[in-house]
């Protein structure tokens, strides 16, 4: 059993109609409030008008236009507004990207320099404007954690910031506000929840308690995501997804387990930093391939356990066979809800792979701690472990991290937070041979990505 620290101060307020309780979460009447939002979705579903009604006793300043991968350029404008108007409190209305951005805005409002400094060095984060969240998308878990992912288009970087005072004071979770989320976004959000869980579940050592929690999250998403896509106003399906999404990155699923370097997220952030693809889409491409690559006789029991407990495979069957079946069922699920399985399907080639690999090695956790360690190659200075981004449904996949905006927050876990803040990771050299591809073959930090 690993040591752990778990700090979760956010008040979760879940259920239909709970938005009416928002005024009880706010400071004294007359306070100056920033209402932060993305595009026009909260207006289309009537949430904006409801919020303005509930905020009628306050001086409210709207800030809209926060991107799906929130950009530091947008955050800078919001920070200036907060400083100029002496904002007392922020209401973040939207999905994880809006909440991520608000975390940076809240901290940036009390910082004299460029808010990007806070992303590069979390130790510079001091005071922060208090805020709450009104969630409209089940995906990132930003409503219940203390970190956010921010993109810098000028440097092609997508990185996170985190601090103990960047938890929302409260988050209102009303599943009805997700009824109008399109099928593709529902699918991508579901892939994000799944990946958060795998990153913590597929480690060397677990425990019965958190194994069961992770398996419960996975079974929930596999059952209810297709239902929510088929019937968008199915309250039970939307409620189940919203409930489990909150716990993906708060640290609860990790307690007592081998610490994870979240390899798929490290790689996906690199890809979406350069190409600005939807985070969950990138994870859906990477995850099954990473699982295939990670499967060895030593790791097979973990994958087989997943197959038996989540996919109800026969426990009497061969362990390796069950492990392989479980991985393929995962890939089939992503395809069944309309998600791509190859980078080429989202217009990505190998142009930036080398640069991505260099960057993820510098700023991400060491992949030495992954289920199957990933180390540097002596002959190319990149990772020796080769990941293939599935062309024909075989091979493994891994993903780099850096430029773009929208990482899933996974740091509230304090014993990992210190390592994260170091940012510079020294990778060991290795000498593993990669398999050859018949089509486009490139290395991302030693990870071989099939792109067509």
N, C-alpha and C positions, 0 to 999 in steps of 0.2 A: 504494500500500500504506500503510495507516494504522499508526501506532505502536501498540504494545500492551504491557500487563503481564499476565501470567497466573501465578497462584499457586494451586496445588491440592495442599494437604498431606494430604488425606484418603486413608486406605488403604481401597480398595474390595476386599471379600472376597466373591466371587460364586460361587454354585453350590449344588446340593443338599447338605444336611447340614452346611454351613459354620458353622451356629450353634454347633457343638461347640467352635469355636475362640474363643468369647467370653471364657473365663477368661484367655486369653493377652493380651487387650487391656486388662485391668483392673488397677488398682493393687494394692498388697500385700493379702494376705488379712487380713480383719478390718476393712477400710475400710468406710465408711458410704456406701451406694449408694442413690440414688433411682431407682426403677423407674417411669418415666412412661409412661402409656398413655391411650388414648381410652376408648371404650365397652367392650363385652364381646367384641369380635371376637377379640382375642388369646387369650381364655379358650376360646372356642368351637373354635378351631383347634388347641388344645393348646400354643400357644406360651407362654402364661403359666406353665404347669406346668413346661415345659422350662427357661424362664428361671430360675424359682425353684430348680430342681435345680442349674443351672449356677452359681447365685449362693449356694449353700449355705454357702460359707466366708466370706460377707460379711454385714454387718448391713444388711438391706434394708428400705427404707421405700417402700411402694406409694403412687403418686399417680395416680388414674384420673379420667376424666371430661373430658379435654381434647376440646373441640368440633371438628367438621370445619372451622369457621372459628374458630380459637382466640381466646378472649376474654381481655382483660386482667384481668378480675375473677378468672378461674380462675388465671391466671398469678400474680397477687398471692398467692393462697393457697399455691401451690407454692413461691414465693419465701420466704414465712414459714416453711414447713416446712423448707426447706433451711437457713435461718439457725438455726432452733431446734435442728435435729438435727445441725448441722455436717456437712453432706453433702460427701463427697470426690469423688464421681463420679456421673454420671447415665447411665442406659441408657434411650434413647428407643425404645420398641417400638410401631410403628404406621406410618401414612402420613405424608405431608408435613406435615400439620397438627400432629401430635405433635412432629415434629422441629423445626418452626418454633417451637412453644411452648417447647420445651426450650432453644432458643437464647436466648430472652428470659429464661427462668428462670435459666439458667446465668450470664448477665450480671447479672440482677437480684439474685442472691444476694450479690454483692459491691458492691452499690450501696445507699447509705443512704436514698435517696428512693423515690419511686413508680416502679416499672419502666416505666410509660408514658412517663416522661421520656426513657428510652433510645430509645424509638420516635420521639419528637419531635426528639431531638438525639443522633445517633449518636456525637458527640464525647464524650459522657458515659460511654460504655462503657469500662470499665477491665478489671479481671481477670474471668475467667469460670471457672466449674466445668468441668473437662474432661468430655466426654461422647462416647458412641458411639451409633450408630443400628442398629436391626434393622428393616428395611423390610418393610412388608406391603401396599403399594399402589404401582403404577407410575404416576407422574403428575408430581409437582412438581420433582423433582431436588434437593430439600432435603438429601438424603443426601450430596450432593457439592458443596455451596456454603456460603456464609458468611452467608446472610441468611434472614429469616423474615418472614411477614406476620401481623400481629396486629390484631384488631378491638377497638374500644371502643364498646360498645352505648350508653353514656351520651352519647357525642358523635356517634354514627353515622359513625365513621371506621374505615377499614381501611387500615393503613399498614405499611411494612416497617422493620425494623432490620437493620443489617449492621455487621460489624467483622471484621478480619482474624483474630481469635482465636475466631470463632464457627463455624468448620468442625468437623464431627465428626472426632474423632481417627481413627475407622474406621467403616465402614458394612458391615453384613452383609446381603447381597442373595441370598436364597434364593427362587427363583420359586415353590416349592411353597407358600409362605405367602400367595400371591395366588390360589390355586385357588378359594377360596370367595368372592372378591370378586364381588359381583353384577354383572349385565350393565350396569346403568345406571352404576355406578361405574367399571367397566372402560371404558365408552364415554367418560365425562367425563374420566377420567384420560388417555385417548388423545388427546382434544381438547386437553388441557393441553400434552401433549408436542408436538403439532402446532403449537400457537400459539407456544410457546417458540421453535420452530425458525423459523417464519415471521417472528417479530419480528426475528430476526437475519439471515435470508436475504433478505427483501424490503426491501433497502436500496439506495441509489444505486450504491454500488461494492462489489463483492465480490472474490473471488480464486478461482482454480481449486481450491485445497486446501479451503477452507471451503465453497465451493459444493458440492463433492462430499460433504463430511460432512453438510451440511444435507439434501441430496437423498437421501442414504442413510438418514438418520433418517426422513424423510417416507415413503420407499418401505417401510421396515420397519413403520411404524405402519399404513399403508394395507393392507399385506398381512396383518399378524398380529393386529390388533385384532379384525376379524371372526371370525378363527379362535378367539381366546380367548373371545369372547362365545358362539360356537356350541358350543365344547367347553372349559368352564372349567378342566379338568384337563389340557389340552394343554400339556405342559411346554415344548416348543419355542416355542410362541406366547407363553406367559407369560414365558419367558426372554428372548425378543427384545424384548418391550416393556419389561421391567425394565432390560435393558442400555441401551437408548437413552434411557430416562427420566432416567438419572443425568447425562446430558451436556447437558440442555436449558438449564440456568441457570448452569453453572460458568464460562462465558466462553470455552470452547474453540471453540464455533461462531462466535464473533464476531471472532476474531483477524484483524487486518489489514483488517477491513471498515469501511465507514462506520458510526460509532456510531449506534445506534438508540434512539429514545425509548420504544420498546415501547408504541405507542399503544393497541393493543387491551387490554393489561393495565391501562394507566392508566384506561381507561374502565370495564373490567369491575370493577375494585376499587370504583369508585363505586357501581355497581349492586349488587354483593353486600354492600357496606357497609350499604346501606339495606334490602335485601331478603333478605340472608342466603341467597342461592341458591348452588348448587354452582358453584365457580369455573370448572370445565371446561365446564359448561353455558352459562354466560354467554359464555365465549370462543367456543363453537361457534355461538352466535347472532351475535356481533359480527364474527368473522373474515371470513366470506365477503362480508358487506356492506361492511366496510372495504376489502377487496380490490377490490370493484366500484368503489367510490368512488375508490380510488387509481389505477385504470387510466386512463391517458392515452396519447397517442401516444409520449410520452417514456418512460413506465414499462412500456409493453407488452413490450419485449424481455425484461425480467426475468421477467414472468409467462409469456411464451411459452417461455423457457428451462425454467422449472419444468414447464410442460405437456409439453414434449418429453422431458425427462430423467426425470420422475417418472411421468407418465401415458402416456408413449410415443406422444405425438401426432406427426403427420407433420411433420418439420422443413421440408419443402418448402411447407407451407401458409402462408397469409398470417399474419404475425406477430400482428396484432390478433385475428384469428380464433382462433389457438391460445391467445392470452392469455385470451380470453373463455371458451373451452372449459375451460381449466385451472381457472379460478375456479368455473365451474359444476360441474365434477367434484368440487371440494372441497366445495361445498355439498351435492351429492348424497351424498357419502360420509358427512357428518355425519348426514344424514337416514337413511341406510341402517343406521346403528348405533343408531338410536333417539333421536337428540338433536333438540331443538326448533330452529326457525329464526326464531322471533318472540318478542319480549319478552312479548307478550300470552299466549303459551302457558305462561309461568311466573308469570302473575298480576301483571305489572308495567305500570303506566300512567305518565303523564307528570308525576305530582304533584311529584316531587323533581328533575326534570331541571335546572331552573335552578340549584338549589343545588349539585347535583353538578358542573355545569359550572364554577361559581365555584371550587369546592374543588379540582378537578383542575388548574385553571390555577395555583393557588397552590403545590401540593405536588408536582406531577409534573414530569418533564423537559419542556422546551419541545418542542412538537410541530412547531416550525419545521424540525426535523431529520428528520421522517418522510419516507417515500418520496414522498408528496405532502404538502407542508407544510400544517399546520392553524393558522390564525391567528385573532385576535380580530376580531369584527365591530364596525364603528364604530357601527352603529345600535342594537345591543342589548347591547354590552359582553360578548358571548359569542363563542365561536368562529364564524368566518364559514363554515367548512367544514361542510356539512350532511351528516349521516349518517342514513340511513333504516334502521331495523331492520325490514327485509323483512317486508312483509305478504303480498305476492303473488309474492315471489321476485325482485323487482327493487329497485334502489336500493342505497345503500351504508350501512354502519353503522360507528359508532365508539363507544367506550365511556369513560365517566368513571371517576374513581378517588377513593375516600375511604371511608368508613365501612363496616366489616364485618371479616371476618377471613379471610384466606387468599390472599395474593398469591403469585405464584410468584417466586421469588427470582432476581433477575437482576442482581446487582451485583458479583460478584467481580472483574469487569473494572475495574481501578483507574482507568482514564482516564475512566470514566463515574461512578465512585463519588464523586469530589469534587463533581461537578455535582449528584448526587443529594442530597448532604448539605446543599446550599444550601437546598433545598426551596422557595424562593420564586422563581418563574419569571415573568419579564416577557414577556407575549405582545404581539406587534405587532397592529395593527388591519388588517383586510382588508375587502373589500367584495364578497364573492361571493354571488350569488343562489342561493337554495335552490329546489329543485323543490317543487311543491305535491303534497299527498297527498289522496286522495279520502276517506281515513278519518282516524283520530286522528293528529294531527301535532303534534310538540312538539320543542323545541330543548333539547339537552343541550350546554351550552357551545357553542351554535351548531351543534350536531350535531342534525340532525332525525331523531328516532327514530319510526318507525312502531310503534304499539303494538297495533294490532288489525287 
